[in-house]
Each structure stands twice: as structure tokens, then as C-alpha cells.
Amino acid sequence: MSSNTSIKQRVVVTGVGALSSLGHNAEEFWTNLVAGKPGVKALEGERFQNELKFDFPCKIASFVSEDFQIDTELLDEKEQRRFDTFTHFALHSTQEALRNAKLEVGSSYSAEEVGCILGIGMGGFPYLEDEHYKFVQGSRARTSPFMIPAIIPNMATGMIGIKFGIKGINYSISSACASSGHALEAGYLQITSGNQKAMIVGGAEAVLTKFTNAGFASMKALSKRDVDPSQASCPFSSDRDGFVMGEGAGILVLESLESAQKRGAPILAELVGHGSSCDAFHITAPHEEGRGAVQSMTKALQNANIKAEEIDYINAHGTSTPLGDKIETRAIKTVFKDHAYKLNVSSTKSMVGHLLGAAAGLESVACVLALKNQTVPPTINLNNPDPECDLNYTPNKAEKRKLKYALNNAFGFGGTNSSIIFKTFE
């Protein structure tokens, strides 16, 4: 009887794309991240002054600069008006990631061998708000026929398929702030199972509107530091008072190592482990002992087949909320024990804010670039550490150190958790 034992494919990252308040591409993002540049600003400018978006309960955010323009070869001026901003962001960063990976669909791989799974936490809220405003004003005839396609979360992946000729698996994941972490896990599994040769994964989000702002503000989830926006996002600080909303995209190209090497692709890092879990505890609050976070990190370590002591850097969920930062710290200590004090931790949300469903996508780009450059990005605004948050959060200044393994945490409402482990490619 013949054996049909399969060997699990190794999965590597060959390209990244990034869009945030720190820049329109991965190079700008990384340069400003390492420099500790704050991306949080007052909600000013034409974008935030029209009748729909004027009176924000929280008047700060981390938003993409107004000079951002999507390539008209991706979306011409007419098409731009038909799609919500999150789809613009996803297309833009996918274009960058594919270029960096030197991957041409139909040439590097057949269209059917490439797939796309993105994490989109909320979808097209700006487009929905604009259309709803017209509707309640009695202008039903003016409701756009593009409204429904524009707002559904999978339109970003659908448009990536259309614009780049990708015919493999294609869908979006919505699991709150863990969405793009779960998208990376799903993409990894598509490659290790042999279903796809390459996957576009990550996430995009653009929900800086009056309505979503009011919703998060009513939950008392947002920082109220309007006086000095640059200091508002201060994870692990004793005076943290909530997260700052962010927007943008973080996209990664994953390929099997064998396929990437065969086509001579640039290899930035290896994705070696993943873990997911559910707190089964509360709709918004994490379990007091970080039970779900402990489980997802432990699963990721087991999946990567490495010891806790081998992790060098954790890009924390670190949202700057009073409860979340303390509990994540507690979970890290539970998993890593004494080693928790020897590794570096940082929250890049201190600079880019919280990108919600896209957070883990952008933060995974940060992990990949940290490994590539052997540099840990800082946690800025950490001048008054919380006594209960007593790890090395890489305060205020980037740190050069030898990095082999980096872990990214993403935890979402509903108690959903994701942990992803990357390794320096050797």
C-alpha cells in the first residue's frame, strides 16, 4: 500500500504594502515608525467639515493625509466615486505589495493559483452615511445604485480580483479588531494545504465618520485628549484613557517557499505560526486573566513548534485602553513567564492609532519589517508607565537587537483573538 504523506509547505512573505497616517507606502510607514513620529491629529481639513461629519464627539484621529490619491489605472475618476474608501485603500496597498513581491498574475502564477483574503471589520460606513443622509432628506430617487456594492466588506477583495486578474479563492473576514489577523491565518492555511500558490492577505479600514465616532465615544472607548492629539495614544501609560481611531491598510503577499524560490522572489520573512481563540466572556471586555489571549499565543507557539523563550519581539494589541493593556500584559506574563521581561514589546498603535479590522494587517507589516531591519519600533508617549504594565515596551525610542521571531497580537469585540508568528528568513 503506497504512502501519501504530505509535507507541510513553508510560507514566506514576499511583498508588503502599507497605508496609514505615517505614509502612503511601506517605506514611508517604516521610516516614520522607527522615528517615533506621532500620526494622531485633530480632525481638521475639508474632509471633516461637511454637514455629515462636522460635529465629532471625539475630535482626534489617525487619518490618511488628504493628498492621498489612488492610481487612476486602478480606479479612474468615475470609478473612484462608486467605491468606498476602504476599497481604495486595499487596492492601493495591494498594488504596492505585488510590485514589491515582483509578482505578476498570469505570468508568475496562473490567475487560479493566486487568492485573496482580507480582514474588513466594518466595511463602507462613509458611503453608507452619505447615502442615508440623502435618503432621510427625502431624496430616495438620488440613492446610488452603487450603494450596496460599495458598502459590503468583500468588495475590496472582489475589486482586487477584478483589477489584478486574480481568480483563486476570494473573500473577506469580519471578526472585529482581529479580522486581518484571521485573514493571515486563513491565507497561510490555503498555501500549506496546497490550494493556492500565493495569497494576498491583510486588511483595510476607513470608518472615520460622525456615526462611528459617536458609537465608540458612547462606549467611552475613545481617548478624550483633544488638547494635544499627538500624546493621546499612550499604550501602557498610567494616564491612558482610550484608543484613537485610525485608518489605512496593511497588505502582505504570501507564497509557498518552494514557489517563491523557484521564481526568484524577494523573501522578507517567514510566517511560521498562528493561533486563534475566543474568550467566551463578554461582548467588549477581555477576560480578567487574559484567558483567550493566553490561548491564542500558546496555540501560535505550538503551531510554530517553538518555545516561548525563542520569541524576541511582540507587537502588542496595545490599544491604550485602561483594561486592555493591563490584561494583555498579564497574558504575556502567563505565557512567557520570566522571558516576558527579556523580550521587547511595543504598540505601534501609539503612532498610527487603532485601524480596527486592518490593525493586524498593518502591524504584521511592522513585524516583517522589524525582522528584516533587525529593529524594534517604539511605543511612543510612554512617559508614565502603569505599575501593572511593567514589561519592556521599548519606550519612546526604537531599539536595535537581534531578532529571530516576532509575534503580533490582535484581539476583538466578541472575545475573538488572533496571534501570528513571523521568523527572520534564513
C-alpha positions as CSV (number, residue, x, y, z in Angstrom):
1,M,0.0,0.0,0.0
2,S,1.6,3.3,-1.1
3,S,2.1,6.1,1.4
4,N,0.5,9.5,0.6
5,T,2.1,11.5,3.4
6,S,2.3,15.2,2.6
7,I,4.9,17.7,3.8
8,K,3.5,21.0,5.0
9,Q,4.6,23.8,2.8
10,R,6.7,26.6,4.3
11,V,5.0,30.0,3.9
12,V,7.0,33.2,3.2
13,V,6.2,36.9,2.9
14,T,7.5,38.2,-0.5
15,G,5.8,41.7,-0.6
16,V,4.2,44.2,1.7
17,G,2.1,47.3,1.2
18,A,1.2,49.9,3.8
19,L,-1.0,53.0,4.0
20,S,-1.6,55.0,7.2
21,S,-1.2,58.4,8.8
22,L,2.6,57.7,8.6
23,G,2.8,57.4,4.9
24,H,1.4,56.1,1.6
25,N,3.8,53.2,1.3
26,A,5.7,50.7,3.3
27,E,9.0,52.6,3.2
28,E,7.4,55.8,4.5
29,F,5.5,53.8,7.1
30,W,8.6,52.1,8.4
31,T,10.8,55.2,8.4
32,N,8.3,57.2,10.4
33,L,7.5,54.3,12.7
34,V,11.1,53.8,13.7
35,A,11.5,57.6,14.1
36,G,8.6,57.5,16.6
37,K,6.5,60.0,14.6
38,P,3.0,60.5,16.0
39,G,0.3,60.2,13.4
40,V,-2.6,61.3,15.5
41,K,-4.0,64.7,14.7
42,A,-7.1,67.0,15.2
43,L,-9.9,66.3,12.8
44,E,-9.3,69.3,10.6
45,G,-9.5,70.0,6.9
46,E,-12.2,69.8,4.2
47,R,-12.8,66.1,4.7
48,F,-14.1,66.6,8.2
49,Q,-16.0,69.9,7.8
50,N,-19.1,69.0,5.7
51,E,-22.6,68.7,7.2
52,L,-22.4,65.0,7.8
53,K,-19.1,64.8,9.6
54,F,-18.7,68.2,11.4
55,D,-19.7,67.5,15.0
56,F,-17.5,64.6,16.1
57,P,-17.8,63.7,19.8
58,C,-14.1,62.9,19.7
59,K,-12.1,65.4,17.7
60,I,-8.8,63.5,17.1
61,A,-7.9,60.5,14.9
62,S,-5.0,59.0,12.9
63,F,-6.0,59.5,9.3
64,V,-4.5,59.2,5.9
65,S,-3.4,62.6,4.6
66,E,-5.7,64.5,2.2
67,D,-3.1,64.3,-0.6
68,F,-3.6,60.6,-1.0
69,Q,-4.6,59.7,-4.5
70,I,-5.3,56.2,-5.8
71,D,-3.6,55.3,-9.1
72,T,-6.1,56.2,-11.9
73,E,-5.1,53.0,-13.6
74,L,-6.7,51.1,-10.7
75,L,-9.8,53.3,-10.4
76,D,-10.5,56.2,-12.8
77,E,-12.3,59.3,-11.6
78,K,-15.8,57.8,-12.3
79,E,-14.9,54.5,-10.6
80,Q,-13.5,56.3,-7.5
81,R,-16.9,57.7,-6.8
82,R,-18.5,54.2,-7.0
83,F,-16.4,52.6,-4.2
84,D,-16.0,53.3,-0.6
85,T,-12.6,54.5,0.8
86,F,-11.7,51.1,2.3
87,T,-11.7,49.6,-1.2
88,H,-9.4,52.4,-2.4
89,F,-7.0,51.7,0.4
90,A,-7.0,48.0,-0.2
91,L,-6.3,48.3,-3.9
92,H,-3.5,50.9,-3.3
93,S,-1.6,48.7,-0.9
94,T,-2.2,45.5,-2.8
95,Q,-0.6,47.2,-5.9
96,E,2.4,48.1,-3.8
97,A,2.7,44.6,-2.2
98,L,2.5,42.9,-5.6
99,R,5.1,45.2,-7.1
100,N,7.4,44.6,-4.1
101,A,6.9,40.9,-4.5
102,K,7.6,41.2,-8.2
103,L,4.6,39.1,-8.7
104,E,2.6,39.3,-12.0
105,V,-0.6,37.4,-12.0
106,G,-0.8,35.3,-15.2
107,S,3.0,35.3,-15.5
108,S,4.4,34.4,-12.1
109,Y,1.4,32.2,-11.5
110,S,-1.8,31.4,-13.3
111,A,-4.8,33.5,-12.2
112,E,-6.3,30.5,-10.5
113,E,-3.2,29.9,-8.3
114,V,-3.5,33.3,-6.6
115,G,-6.1,34.1,-4.0
116,C,-7.1,37.0,-1.7
117,I,-8.5,37.0,1.8
118,L,-8.7,40.3,3.7
119,G,-9.9,41.4,7.1
120,I,-12.5,44.1,6.9
121,G,-14.0,44.8,10.2
122,M,-16.8,47.3,9.3
123,G,-16.9,48.0,5.6
124,G,-18.2,51.1,3.8
125,F,-19.6,53.3,6.6
126,P,-18.7,56.6,4.9
127,Y,-20.5,55.7,1.7
128,L,-23.5,54.4,3.8
129,E,-23.7,57.6,5.9
130,D,-23.7,59.8,2.8
131,E,-26.4,57.8,1.1
132,H,-28.5,57.5,4.2
133,Y,-28.4,61.3,4.7
134,K,-29.8,61.8,1.2
135,F,-32.4,59.2,1.9
136,V,-33.7,60.7,5.1
137,Q,-33.8,64.1,3.4
138,G,-36.5,62.7,1.1
139,S,-34.2,62.2,-1.9
140,R,-34.9,58.5,-2.5
141,A,-34.5,58.9,-6.2
142,R,-30.9,60.0,-5.6
143,T,-29.9,56.8,-3.8
144,S,-26.9,55.5,-5.7
145,P,-27.3,52.1,-7.5
146,F,-23.7,51.5,-6.4
147,M,-24.5,51.9,-2.7
148,I,-24.9,48.2,-1.8
149,P,-21.8,47.1,-3.8
150,A,-19.8,50.0,-2.3
151,I,-20.5,49.2,1.4
152,I,-20.3,45.3,1.5
153,P,-17.0,44.2,3.2
154,N,-16.0,41.8,0.5
155,M,-16.0,44.5,-2.2
156,A,-12.3,45.1,-1.5
157,T,-11.3,41.5,-2.2
158,G,-13.7,41.5,-5.2
159,M,-12.1,44.5,-6.7
160,I,-8.6,43.2,-6.1
161,G,-9.7,40.1,-8.1
162,I,-11.1,42.2,-10.9
163,K,-8.3,44.7,-11.1
164,F,-5.4,42.3,-10.8
165,G,-6.9,39.3,-12.6
166,I,-6.9,37.1,-9.5
167,K,-9.2,34.1,-9.9
168,G,-8.4,31.9,-6.8
169,I,-10.2,31.9,-3.5
170,N,-11.6,35.3,-2.7
171,Y,-13.5,36.5,0.4
172,S,-13.3,38.8,3.4
173,I,-13.3,38.1,7.1
174,S,-15.1,40.2,9.7
175,S,-14.0,39.5,13.2
176,A,-13.8,43.0,14.7
177,C,-10.2,44.0,15.5
178,A,-8.8,40.5,14.9
179,S,-10.1,40.5,11.3
180,S,-6.9,40.8,9.4
181,G,-5.1,38.5,11.8
182,H,-7.6,35.8,10.9
183,A,-7.1,36.7,7.3
184,L,-3.4,36.0,7.6
185,E,-4.2,32.7,9.2
186,A,-6.7,31.7,6.5
187,G,-4.2,32.7,3.8
188,Y,-1.5,30.7,5.4
189,L,-3.7,27.6,5.5
190,Q,-4.6,28.0,1.8
191,I,-0.9,27.7,1.0
192,T,0.0,24.9,3.4
193,S,-2.9,22.9,2.2
194,G,-1.7,23.3,-1.4
195,N,-4.9,25.0,-2.5
196,Q,-3.1,28.2,-3.6
197,K,0.5,29.1,-4.6
198,A,0.2,32.7,-3.5
199,M,-2.2,34.7,-1.3
200,I,-2.9,38.4,-0.8
201,V,-3.8,38.9,2.8
202,G,-4.1,41.7,5.4
203,G,-6.8,44.3,5.8
204,A,-8.2,47.7,5.1
205,E,-10.4,50.0,7.1
206,A,-11.8,53.6,6.6
207,V,-14.6,54.3,9.1
208,L,-13.7,57.8,10.4
209,T,-17.3,59.2,10.3
210,K,-19.5,61.1,12.6
211,F,-21.7,58.0,13.2
212,T,-18.9,55.5,14.1
213,N,-17.1,58.2,16.1
214,A,-20.3,58.7,18.1
215,G,-20.7,55.0,18.6
216,F,-17.3,54.4,20.0
217,A,-17.5,57.6,22.1
218,S,-20.8,56.5,23.6
219,M,-19.0,53.3,24.7
220,K,-16.3,55.5,26.4
221,A,-13.8,53.6,24.3
222,L,-12.0,56.7,22.8
223,S,-9.4,59.0,24.2
224,K,-10.6,62.4,25.1
225,R,-7.2,64.1,24.8
226,D,-8.2,66.8,22.3
227,V,-5.7,69.4,23.6
228,D,-2.6,67.5,22.5
229,P,-3.6,64.9,19.9
230,S,0.0,63.6,19.4
231,Q,0.0,62.4,23.0
232,A,-3.4,60.8,23.0
233,S,-2.5,57.3,22.1
234,C,-0.3,56.2,25.0
235,P,-0.4,52.4,25.5
236,F,0.7,51.0,28.8
237,S,0.9,54.5,30.3
238,S,-0.8,55.2,33.7
239,D,-2.8,58.1,32.2
240,R,-4.1,56.3,29.1
241,D,-7.8,56.9,28.6
242,G,-8.9,55.1,25.5
243,F,-7.9,54.3,21.9
244,V,-7.6,56.6,18.9
245,M,-9.4,55.6,15.7
246,G,-7.1,55.1,12.7
247,E,-7.5,54.1,9.1
248,G,-5.5,52.6,6.3
249,A,-4.3,49.3,5.0
250,G,-1.7,46.6,5.6
251,I,-1.3,44.0,2.8
252,L,1.1,41.1,2.6
253,V,1.9,38.7,-0.2
254,L,2.3,35.1,1.0
255,E,3.7,32.3,-1.1
256,S,5.0,28.8,-0.6
257,L,8.7,28.8,-0.1
258,E,9.2,26.4,-2.9
259,S,7.2,28.5,-5.4
260,A,8.8,31.8,-4.3
261,Q,12.3,30.4,-4.6
262,K,11.5,28.9,-8.0
263,R,10.5,32.2,-9.4
264,G,13.4,34.1,-7.6
265,A,11.0,36.2,-5.5
266,P,12.4,38.5,-2.8
267,I,11.8,36.9,0.6
268,L,11.2,39.3,3.5
269,A,10.3,36.9,6.3
270,E,8.6,33.5,7.0
271,L,5.1,33.1,8.6
272,V,5.6,30.1,10.9
273,G,2.7,30.1,13.4
274,H,-0.8,31.1,14.1
275,G,-3.3,30.8,16.9
276,S,-6.9,31.8,17.4
277,S,-9.3,31.6,20.3
278,C,-12.5,33.0,21.9
279,D,-12.7,34.4,25.4
280,A,-16.4,33.3,25.6
281,F,-16.7,36.0,28.3
282,H,-18.1,39.4,27.3
283,I,-19.1,41.4,24.2
284,T,-16.4,44.0,24.5
285,A,-14.2,43.4,27.6
286,P,-11.4,40.8,27.6
287,H,-11.4,38.1,30.3
288,E,-9.8,39.3,33.5
289,E,-6.9,36.9,33.3
290,G,-6.5,37.3,29.5
291,R,-7.6,33.7,29.1
292,G,-8.3,34.0,25.3
293,A,-5.1,35.9,24.7
294,V,-3.1,33.2,26.6
295,Q,-4.8,30.5,24.5
296,S,-4.1,32.2,21.1
297,M,-0.4,32.9,21.9
298,T,0.1,29.4,23.2
299,K,-1.5,27.9,20.1
300,A,0.7,30.1,17.8
301,L,3.8,28.9,19.6
302,Q,2.7,25.2,19.3
303,N,1.8,25.7,15.7
304,A,5.2,27.2,15.0
305,N,6.8,24.4,17.0
306,I,9.0,26.8,19.0
307,K,9.5,27.6,22.7
308,A,8.2,30.7,24.3
309,E,11.8,31.7,25.1
310,E,12.5,32.0,21.4
311,I,10.2,35.0,20.8
312,D,12.2,38.2,20.6
313,Y,9.5,40.8,19.9
314,I,5.8,41.1,20.4
315,N,3.8,43.7,18.5
316,A,1.1,44.0,21.1
317,H,-2.6,44.7,20.6
318,G,-1.9,47.6,22.9
319,T,-4.8,49.9,22.2
320,S,-4.3,52.4,25.1
321,T,-7.4,51.4,26.9
322,P,-7.2,51.1,30.7
323,L,-8.4,47.5,30.8
324,G,-7.0,46.0,27.6
325,D,-3.3,47.0,28.1
326,K,-3.2,45.7,31.6
327,I,-4.8,42.3,30.7
328,E,-2.6,41.8,27.7
329,T,0.4,42.4,29.9
330,R,-0.9,39.8,32.3
331,A,-1.5,37.3,29.5
332,I,2.1,37.8,28.1
333,K,3.5,37.1,31.6
334,T,1.4,34.0,31.9
335,V,2.6,32.6,28.5
336,F,6.2,33.8,28.6
337,K,6.9,33.7,32.4
338,D,10.4,35.1,33.2
339,H,11.2,35.5,29.5
340,A,8.4,38.2,29.3
341,Y,10.9,40.6,30.9
342,K,13.7,39.7,28.4
343,L,11.8,40.2,25.1
344,N,10.8,43.5,23.6
345,V,7.2,44.6,23.4
346,S,5.8,47.6,21.6
347,S,2.5,49.1,20.5
348,T,2.7,50.8,17.1
349,K,-0.9,52.0,17.8
350,S,0.8,54.7,19.8
351,M,1.7,56.2,16.4
352,V,-1.0,55.1,13.9
353,G,-3.9,54.6,16.2
354,H,-6.2,51.7,16.0
355,L,-7.1,50.5,12.5
356,L,-9.8,48.2,13.8
357,G,-10.2,45.4,11.3
358,A,-7.0,46.4,9.5
359,A,-4.9,46.6,12.6
360,A,-3.2,43.2,12.4
361,G,-2.5,43.7,8.7
362,L,-0.6,46.9,9.3
363,E,1.1,45.6,12.4
364,S,2.1,42.4,10.6
365,V,3.8,44.6,8.1
366,A,5.6,46.2,11.0
367,C,6.7,42.8,12.3
368,V,8.0,41.7,8.9
369,L,10.0,45.0,8.5
370,A,11.2,44.7,12.1
371,L,12.7,41.3,11.3
372,K,14.1,42.5,8.0
373,N,15.8,45.5,9.6
374,Q,16.6,43.9,13.0
375,T,14.9,46.9,14.7
376,V,12.1,47.1,17.2
377,P,9.8,50.1,16.7
378,P,9.0,52.0,19.8
379,T,5.9,52.7,21.9
380,I,5.8,56.4,22.0
381,N,4.2,58.6,24.7
382,L,5.3,56.1,27.4
383,N,6.5,58.6,30.0
384,N,4.4,57.5,33.0
385,P,4.3,53.7,32.9
386,D,1.4,51.9,34.6
387,P,2.9,49.9,37.6
388,E,0.8,47.0,36.4
389,C,2.4,47.2,32.9
390,D,6.0,46.5,33.8
391,L,7.5,44.9,30.7
392,N,10.0,46.4,28.3
393,Y,7.6,48.2,25.9
394,T,10.5,49.8,24.0
395,P,9.6,53.3,25.4
396,N,9.8,56.3,23.0
397,K,12.9,55.1,21.0
398,A,13.4,52.3,18.5
399,E,15.9,49.6,19.6
400,K,18.3,47.6,17.5
401,R,18.6,44.0,18.6
402,K,19.0,40.6,17.1
403,L,15.5,39.3,16.1
404,K,14.6,35.9,15.0
405,Y,10.9,35.6,15.9
406,A,8.2,38.3,16.2
407,L,4.6,37.8,17.3
408,N,1.6,40.0,16.5
409,N,-1.4,40.0,18.8
410,A,-4.9,41.2,17.7
411,F,-8.0,40.9,20.0
412,G,-11.5,42.0,19.0
413,F,-15.0,42.6,20.4
414,G,-16.9,39.4,20.9
415,G,-13.8,38.0,22.6
416,T,-12.1,36.9,19.4
417,N,-8.3,36.6,19.4
418,S,-5.5,36.1,16.8
419,S,-1.8,35.6,17.3
420,I,0.6,35.4,14.3
421,I,4.3,34.5,14.4
422,F,6.9,35.6,11.9
423,K,10.5,34.4,11.6
424,T,13.6,36.0,10.0
425,F,14.2,34.2,6.8
426,E,17.4,32.1,6.8
